Every structure is written in structure tokens, then in C-alpha cells.
Amino acid sequence: MGAIWLLSLPDVLRGAGLEVDTYPGWELRARSSGGYDSLMGIQVHHTASDATPASDMSWMWEGSPDEPIGACHLARSGTWTVGAAGATNTSGKGGPLTTSKGVVPVDAGNRYLLSVEAANDGVGEPWPNVQIDSYLRGVTALCDSYGLTYMDAAAHFEWTDRKIDPAGPSPYATGANSWDMNAFRSDLGLDVPPPRPPQPPTTGDLMYTFLDLTDVDAVLGGYMDANGICAVAEWLTPARYAAMVPLGVPTVEIPSAWCTNITLLGPVPGGMTPGHFANVIP
């Protein structure tokens, strides 16, 4: 029987500033093998469901014949729910997987990998920015707290070619494609205090402005002239946007269709594609 039970999971995630709930019975919930044999990585998934969080979690931890499925659920709102302190039935057949802690044996991922199930239908549903931001913060916290490197975060599809998750429109994929996990891993650990908005030029009439997209869950930031033209902008993560709001930056609401004359610096927000912009400079 596995001896490692992650009773600190809620506190680890709350320590990262995340909204965290627990599912009744989580402290004692595990697959038949009990706790983890050793924690060697974090496996990221999507639920392949368009159901409510309550329905997803009821299935994951009480209704499925394979329950418990996943240690944590990550809602579209960015809220984490911890449902199992012990090992879960999530990875299935696959492997081996090399991590900083060693090699996870073939078909043994459930005993060595903590799995996160994030709400997404997996067939092209855009990932909300708040959920992406929370995914990065949460996985970063789990790696930091449990002695793992960021390279120890792996997709389900990296364990087995039977799976595609996580997938879908996000900073890491277009359409229904699987995520670029190297890009995801490179963004772990980058949760630094958001910088102040850049200062406007000393001449001219440009003003740094929030562009709140009315039909997409995203806010851009860029310099707008007196005619309402913004030539260059960047996507603001929810954390950065929230930190900048008290600075009194003016806001303009626009539909995403108006972005066709904007050059975007950095990642494309979830729910949008490079085709929304005049140019994208990663």
C-alpha cells in the first residue's frame, strides 16, 4: 500500500493565493493501493466534459466506476477543489516517464503522479484566461512545495498516445490541438509581482489604456491615441490586470473584431487566434 497522503494539498494551493475548496471525504479518498508510492510528477488533464463543476466532481469522486479520478478539479472560474489526498485512477496505461525523481514505471502512473482535471470539453472550447492563470499558479505551487522541478509537469498525452489532453484554444494551442507543453512548462514559476504600466511618451497624445474585449474573457493593454487608435497591445493576465486596476488606467470596451489593426505582443488570449490581429509578435 502506498504510504504518501497529501493532506497539505489545500494549504499548498491556498498559499499560492488561489481560491480552494475541498470535496467531502477528500482526506481519506484514494484508489485501492492507498497513498502514493512516491510523488514523482504532476500530470495535467482536461475533463473532456461541458458539465457543471458539481457534476464533474460528483462523477470524478463518487459516480465513476473508476473513482477516484484526479486529486484536484480546476473549474473554468479558476477555483481549485481538492478531492483526494491519496493516489487516484487517472493516468491509465502508458509510460514510462522520466522525471527528476527517476522513472515512473510502465502503467504505474497512478501510484506516482498527482493528477489535475481541468474543466474543458476538449474539442475546441476556449480556455478562459483566469483558468490558465490559475493552472500555472497551482502547478507551480505543487512543484515548489513537493520538491519537483517544473519539468516534472507532464500532459496526459505525454504519458500515453491514447489521450490528447490538455488541448484546445489557449496560449499553448490553437483549435482542438494538444498543448505545447514545453511552452506551458516555461511559464511555470513566472508568477512575479506585476509591473506598473509603462510610462507614456513625454510628447504626443498617447495614453496607456485597458482594452476590455466585450465578447472574449480578456483584457489587452496598450497606448491609444486621441482618435481611439491602438496600434500595439499585449494580453494582460488576470493577476496583472487586477494589480494594475488601482493605478487608474482608463478602460475602453471593444469587440474582438476591432483588434484586426492591432499588433499583439506576447501570447494570444484564450478564445482568440492570431487571425484576430494584424500581427502577433511572441
Secondary structure by P-SEA (a helix, b strand, c coil): cccccccaaaaaaaaaccccccccccccccccccccccccbbbbbbccccccaaaaaaaacccccccccccbbbccccbbbbccccccccccccccccccccccccccccccbbbbbcccccccccccaaaaaaaaaaaaaaaaaacccccccccccccccccccccccccccccccccaaaaaaaaccccccccccccccccccccccccccccccbbbbbbbcccccccbbbbbcaaaaaaacccbbbbbbbcccccccbbbcccccccccccccccccc
